[in-house]
């Protein structure tokens, strides 16, 4: 019987908020196998000690004593029900309202009622679910002890009816609240750089660090994001996202690397404002989105670059472009078809900055011997005015999927060396994903970008990219993958396929890479590496014998439920056999980080990175004139709250 009582406490104790602290009797020693359960039971008032202050854990438990424990558990549940009920506005319907006639719309709710609805805690439904689960456990026990419970005057059925009625009221209110949802996030970023040995360097974003001490080079940034979702009827909905702050002005753009960031004035931008509605086309439902919508397809064809690798902000990291136009999606059996058409040059902030331009570029450096590859597109096409595209995906059963897309983008005529005038870019992509064997995944991605002047092809050679990979998941704690990549020098799609050090979207490389993810208890290890060479097409880019070794490894320690500590290393080792007579410049980045979970919706991130370069006599790799070495520190603090 004693074990039954302990089981009862373990089943329900986590359901209730803690009451006044009740001390565990002294005859229950810390470390006893039942100590935690007894502590929770006494804290929640389910059991009590004897008048002399002892627990008498080895004394037999009578059915009457057990019935009293069940009664007290029921009382605790009823108290929780009353607390949840008190948070629900009075006068709300007990079931969803229905129109009185087929043509009469469901009445809306007043501003006062809406304010009350917004005041209801978001976890109300989850709390009710826990109460119902606890009620089910106790009810099974109460059935066995119904005679004893009746003698104590406990009405179990009454408690069950209260729960059912409360659930109906909450469901009705949730249905109303779906008509208008407000969510968002607030982010504060403090970042700075410092010289080491009176030198400067270049950070992973590709920007030179400032000279001097850390306190003299600090920027304080902030951003508020507001998301509004509203149902416009039974099927239509609207989504709006507003962003206010000086973080975006600091970056200069959310989609391309521009001048070195600098703190400036607060700005406001309409990140998204779209209406979504299904329409019927020849009897087939088409999901239509009109307005400023978010769009991405594949990293090789249409994917927004991550312009700041040091922070974690969803809207900047998710790869979606904001566009003004229309998007449609339709499913026909196992085939999914998507279409979009958009204008890209009017996606401006309040101060007039085009924060989400769609860009194409040619190569990362005109000559690797003359300039270290970075993020800037040399002979770049620049920003496009308009774009359109079509996608199709076919699922061949549950294990194989094929997809492809065509994208075209147009702009005013511009000169792109060495091809001459260009005003259009066509991108074609094809993708395969297969899980033919359990835990084994095979992927293949191919894309090609053609330059055109009107309808005439200006360049369609050395303008493609290929990524092939195979991954195996040994368990939920261990996975391994390997792949091959080749990106030709004139590949110019508006995508984002990664970086090597501060070289973003690397081109004119080919080689193999591997990656490992391994979780060992409280530790998580992530490691990846690749060895690449140049294609020597054309010879002015990376030489065919030039070698690049890229290494990245990190260890995360989950020190507690709220605290993560991490250390990582990234290195880029160059062997310029063709370009610089065998010189071997190096790039090293060592990062220490702390992540602290302040609450379920608030996170504090701290990091400090040491950047250490050695040009090894190659002038193009020197950050500081006449000095092979470049060293600096990068410090970033980020505090984010979601609501």
N, C-alpha and C positions, 0 to 999 in steps of 0.2 A: 504493500500500500504506500509505503514511503516513496518508492520509486515512481509510482503513479503520480504522486503529488509533485515530485521534482519534474516529471515529464510535463505536467500541466503548466508549471511555471516557465519552463523553457519554451513551450509552445506559444505562450501569450505574452510573456514579459516584454519582448521587443515591440509589441503593439502599442503599449501605453507610454505616454510621456511620464517622466519620473515625478513622483510625488515627494513630499518631505522625506529627507534622508532618515532611514531607520538603520541603526547600527546592528551588525551581525553579532549574535550572542557570543560571549567569550568561550563557550564550550565547542564552538565550531572553528577549528584552527585554520588559519590561512594556508592555502595549498591543498586543503581537502578536496577530493574529487567533486563534491557537491557545493563547495563554498560559493562559487559565482551564482549558481541557481538559487541558493538560499538567499543570497544578498539581493537578487532581483525580485524574488517573491516577497521579501519583507519590505523592500523599497516601494513596491506597488500595492502594499497592503493586502496581499493575497493570503499570507500566513503571518502569525504573530508568535513571539516567544511566550514562555510560561511566566507567571507573575514574579518568579524569583530571578528573571532575567536570563534564564538558560533556554536552550533549544531542545535538549534531550533527543538528539538525532537517532539514537538507537531504540527509543521507546516506540512501541507499536502504535499505529495510527488507526483510530476507529473510523467506521463509516460516517459517523456523525461529524467528526472533525473534518473529514474530507468533504462532506456536504457543505460545511461552513466555508471551506476554501473556495468551492465552486460558486457559492453565493456571493462571496466577496469579489471573485473574478467577474461575475455578471454585473455587480454593482459598478466595477471599474469600467466595463464596457458601456454601461448605461451613461456614466459620467462623460465618457468620450463622445457618445452620441449627442448628448446635450450640448457639449462644446462645439461640435461641428454644426449642429442645428442653429446655434446662436450666431454663426458666421454667415448664414444664408438669409438674405433679405426677406422679411415677412411679406406675405401676399403673393409669392411666386407660385406658379401653377405646379400641381403635383404630377402632371404629365404634359408632354408637349402640346402646345396649342394647335388647333386645327382650324382651317377656314370654315366659315359657316356655310358657304356655297362654293362650288368649283371655281367661280370667277372672282371671288373676293379674296384679296391677298391677305396673308397673315399680318396682323398689326405689328408695328414696330414697338420699340421700347423708348421711354423718355430718357432724357439726359440724366435725370436724377437716378432712374433705375439702372442706367448703364454704369454710372459711377459706383453704385452699390455692387453690381456684378464684378466690376474690375477689382473691387476690394476683397472679393472672396479669394482665399489662398489658393494658389495653383495646384497644391497637392491635396485638395479636398477629396477628389475622387480616389487617389491612392490611399488616403487614410481610411476612407470607407471600405476599400477593398481589404485592407488589413483587419479592420473591425469584423468584416464578414468572415474572413478566414479564422480569426480567433473564435468567433461565435460558433462556427461549424465544429471546431475542436471541442469547445466546452459543451456544446449540445450533445455530442456523442457521450460525454461523461455524464451529463445531466440525465440522459435517458436511463442509464444504469442506476442512477441514484435519485430517480424521480420521487420515490416515496419520502426519502429524507428531505429532498428539496421542498416538497409540498408542505411538510411539517414546519419548514422555516418561512413559508409564505412567499416563495420565489416563483414568479410567473415567467418561465422561459419563453413561452409563446409570445408574450407581450413584448419582450425585448426583440424577438425576431421580427415582429410586425413593425416595430419602430425603425429597425434597420431597413426593411423593405421600403417603407414610406419615404425614409430619408434618401435612399438611393434614387427613387423616382424623381424627387424634387431636384436633386443635384443634376441628374441627367437632363431634365428640362432646362435648367439654368445653363448648363454647358452648351446645349444646342443654341440657346440665345447668344451666348458669348462667342460662338463661332462666327457670328455675323460681323464681329468687330474685334480684332486681336491687335494688341500693341505690345511689341517686344523691342529689344535693342541691346546696345552695349556701350560702355564707356571705357576708353583706353587712355592711359597716361604713359608716355614714354620719355625717359630721360637718357640721353646718350651723349657720349663724349669720347675723345681720343687723346692720347698723350704720346709724346716722343719717348723713345728709349735710346740711350747713348747719343742724345741730341740728333737723332735721325727721324725721318718720317717713313711711311710705307703706304701700301694700298690695301684697303679692306676687301672683304669678300664680295661687296657690291661693285667693286671696281673703281672706287673713289679714293683719291689720295687723302691721307690723314693730315690733320693740322699740326703744325709745330707747337711745342710748348707743353705745359702741364695739363693734367686732366681738368682741374678746376677752371682753367682759362678757356676750355673748349667744350663747354656743356651746352646742349640745347634741351629745352623742355617743351614737349609736344603733347597735344591732347586731341581726342576725337570722340564725338558722340554719333552713334548710329541709331536711327529710329526706323523700325519696320512696322508698317501698318498693313494688315490683311483684313479684307472685308468681303462678305458674301453679298452679291448684288441680286441674288435670286436663288432659285433652286439649283442652278448649274453654273452661273457666271460668278466670277470673283475678281477682285482687284488687289494688287500688291504694290506697295509704295515703300521705297527706302530713301531716307534723307541722311546725309552725312554732313556734319558740321565740325569744324576744328582747324588746326593748323598743321596736322600731320600730312595730309595730302599736299598742301602747298609746300611743305618742307621737302617732300619727295620730288615735287615738280610734275609727276605723272604717275598713274597707277599701271601703265602698260609699257613704258619704255624707260631706259636709262638716259637721263638727261644730264644737266650740269650737276656738279657736286651739291648735295642738299644743303639748304640753309634755312634757318628759322625765319618765318615771315608772318604775315597777318592771317587771322582766321578767315576761312572761306566756307561757303555752303554749296553743296552739289546735290542734285537729284540723281541718285545712283540708279534707281529703278522706279518706273511708274508704268505699270502694264495692266491691261484687262485681259482675263483669260475666260474663254467661253467655248463650249463645243458647238459645232454646227453640223448639219447633215448635208452631205454632198452625194447625190445619187444613192441615197440610202446608207451611206457610210459615214460614221461619226469622225469628224476632224476636229482636233483640239487646236484652237486658234488663240494666239497671243498677239496683242496689238499695243504699241507704245514703246517705252524704253525698257527693253528686256535684256536679260543676261544670256550669253550664248558662248558655247565652246563645243569642240568636236573631238579632236585628238591632239596630243602634244606635237605631232609632226605637221599638222595642217592648220588648226585654229585653236590656240591656247595662249592665254595671257601670261607673260613672263612674271616671275616673282622678283619684284624690283627691290625688295629688302629681305635678305636672308636671316637677319638678326631678330626679327620680331615675328610673332604669331598672331595674325589678325585674319579671320576667316575670309572676309571679302577681298583681301589683297592676295591671299594664298590659293584661292580655289580655281584659278585659271579662267574664270568667266570674263568675257568682254561685255561692257554695256553698249547697247546699240539702239538706235531709233528706227523702228520699222515694224515688220510683221513676221511672225514665225508660225508655222503650222506643223502638226504631227498627226500621223494616222497609222493605225495598225490594221493589217489585213492578214489574218491568220498568224503565221510565224514571221511575217515580214513587217518591219517598222520603217516608215518613210518620213523624212523631215525636210522641210523647205524653209528658207529665210531670205529676206531682202531687207537691207538696212542702209541708212546714211550714217557715216562714222565721223564726220567732221564737226557736227554740231553738239557733240556730247561734252558740254562745257560746264565749268564751275560758274558761280555767280560773278567772279572777277574776269571771266572770259577765257580761262585756260582750258584747252582741250585735254582733259585729264585721262581720256581713254582712247587715244588714237590707235588705229590699226596700221601696223608698220611692216614693211618687208625690207630685207637687207641682203647684200652680197658680201659674203666673207666676213671674217673677224679682223683680218689684217691683210693689207695689200702685199706684204712681204714679211714673213716671220723673222727674217734677219734684220729688218729695219725697225720693227716695232713689236713689242710683246702683245700677243692677242688679248683683247679685252672684251667688253660687252658692246662696244660701239660698232655699228655696221659701216664698214668702209664702202664707198660708192653705193650707199644705201638708196633704196627707192623712196624712202620717206613714208609719209602718212597717206592713206587712201581716203578718197571722198566717199565712195559707195562700195558695198559688197553684197554678194548674193551667193547662195549655195544650196546644194541638195545632198541628202544623206540617205542611205538605205542599209538596213541591217537584216540579215536572215539568220534565224536560229535553226540549225540542222539537228533537231532533237535537243536534248538537254546538255550535250557535251561539246558541241561545236557551234561557233558563231562566226559569220563572215559579215564584214561591213565595208562600205566604201563611200567616198564623198567627192564632190566637185565643188570648188569654190572659185569665184572670180571677183577680183577687186580692181577698181578703176580710180585714176587720179589724173590731174593735169600732166601734160607731157613734161618729162624731166630727163636729163642726160645721165645715164648710168654707164660708167666706164667698166669694161672696154667695149660695151655693146652699142652705145649711142642712145638715141631717144627711145624712151619707154613710157607708156601710160596705162599699162594693164598687166596684171599678174593672174595667171590661172594655176590653181593648185589641185592636184589629183591625189587621192589617197586610197589605200586598200589595207585591210586588217584581218587577221585570223587569230582566234583564240580557241584552243582545244583542250579538253580534259578527258582524253581517251582512256587514261589509266587513273585510278583513284589516287589522289594526292599529287599527281603530276600534271603540270600546266605548261602548254606550249603556246608561244605568242610570236606573231610576225607582223611587222608594220612597215609599209612602204609608202613613200610620198614623193611627188615630183612637182617642181614649180617652174612654169614657163613664163618668160618675159615676152610681152607683145607691144607693138605699136599699132593701135587700132586692131585689125584682124591679122596682121602680119607677125609671124613668129620671129623674135629677135634673138632669143637663145633658148635652146632646149637640150643642151649638152652639159654634162657634169653638174646637173642641177637636181639630184635626187638624194634621198636618204633611206637607209634600210636598218631596221632594228629587229633582231631575232633573239628570242630568249626561251629558256626552259627552266622551270622551277619545281622543286620537290619539297613538300611539307612532310617532314618526318613525324611531327607531333605538333600540338598547339604551342609548344615551347621552342621548336627548332625548325627552321626552313633554310634552304640553300637554293641559289639560282645562278645561272651562268648565261652569257649571251655574246652576241657579236653585233657591232655597229659600224656603219660606214656612212659618212656624211660628206658629200662632194662639195667642192668650194663654192659653187654658184647656187646652192640650195638657199632659197629666199622666202620660205613660207612664214606667215605670221604665227608661228607656234613657239613652244618652249620645251626643248628636249634636254635641258640640264646644263651643267657647268663643270668645268675642270678648274679648281681654284677660283680665281675671279674672271675666268674666261667663260662667259655665258653664251649659250647656243654655239658650241664649238663646231666648226666646219673644216673640211679637208682633213679628216682623220678617219682611220679605220683600225679596228682591233677588237680584242676580247675583254670582257669584264666578268667579275664574279661578285656575289653578295651573300652575306650570312646574317641571319637574325637568330639569336639564341637567348633564351630566358633561363636563368639559373637561380631559382628561389627569388630572393629580393633583388637580384641583379639581372640586367638586360644588356646584351652585347650586340651591337650592330657594326658590321664591317663590310667594306666593299673596296674593290680595286680594279684597275684596268691598265692595260698596256696598249698604246696606240702608236701608229706611224702615219706619216703623211702619204697622200696618194700621188703627189708630184704631178697633179693635173689641175691647173698648169704649174710650171716649175716655180713661179713667183710666190706660191703659197708655201705650205709646209713641205719640206723636202721628203722624198720617199724613204730616206734612211734616218730622218729625224725621229727620235723616240720620246714618248711622253709616258711616264709612269705616274698614275694617280692612285693615291691611297687615302682612305678615310675610315676611321674606326672610333667608336665611342662606347663608353660603359656608363650605364645609368643604375644608380642604387636607390631603390625604393626604401628609404630609411624609416619611414613611417607612413601612416595612412595619408598624411598631408604633405610630407616632405620628400622630394626627389633631389638627389645630388648627381651631377654628371660631369664627366671629363671626356674630351674628344680631341683627336688629332687629325689634321688633313695635310697631306703633302703632295706637291707636284714636282717631280724630278724630271728635268729636261736633259736630253742627250742630243745636242744639235750637230749631228755628224755631217749633215749636208749644209746647213745654214751658217754654222759658226765654227767650223773646223774641230768639232768634237767637244766644244765647251759644254759644261753641265750645270746650268743655273738651277737653283732650288727655291721653292716656296714652302714655308711651313706655317701652320696655324694651330695653336694650342688653345683650347677653350675650357674654362671652368664655369659650370652653371649650377644654379639653384632654382628649383621650382617649388613654390609653397602654395598649397591649396588653402586659401583663407576660408573659403566656404564652398558649397556646391557650385556656386556661380561666380566665384571671385578667385583670381589666380595672380600670384606675384612671381615674376621671372627676373632673375639676375644673372648676368654673365660678364665675364672678362676674358678677352682674347688677346693673346700675344702673337703678333705677325712678325715673321723673321724671313727675309729674303737674302739670297746671295747670288749676285749676277755672274760670278766666276769669270769676270773679264769681258762679258758681252755687253756692249754699251746700250743696246736696245732694252736690256733688262734692268738697267740702273734707274732707280727711283730718284736718288740724290746724285746730281752730276759729279762725275769723277769718283764716286764711292760705290764699290760693289755691294755693300751691305745696306739694308733698309730694315729698320725695326720700329715698331710702334705698338701701342695698346689700344684696344677698343672696348669700351664699357657701355653696357646697355641695361637699363632697368625698365620693366614693363609691368604695369598693374592694370588688369582688365576685369570688368564686372559685366555680367550679362543679366538682363532682366526680362 
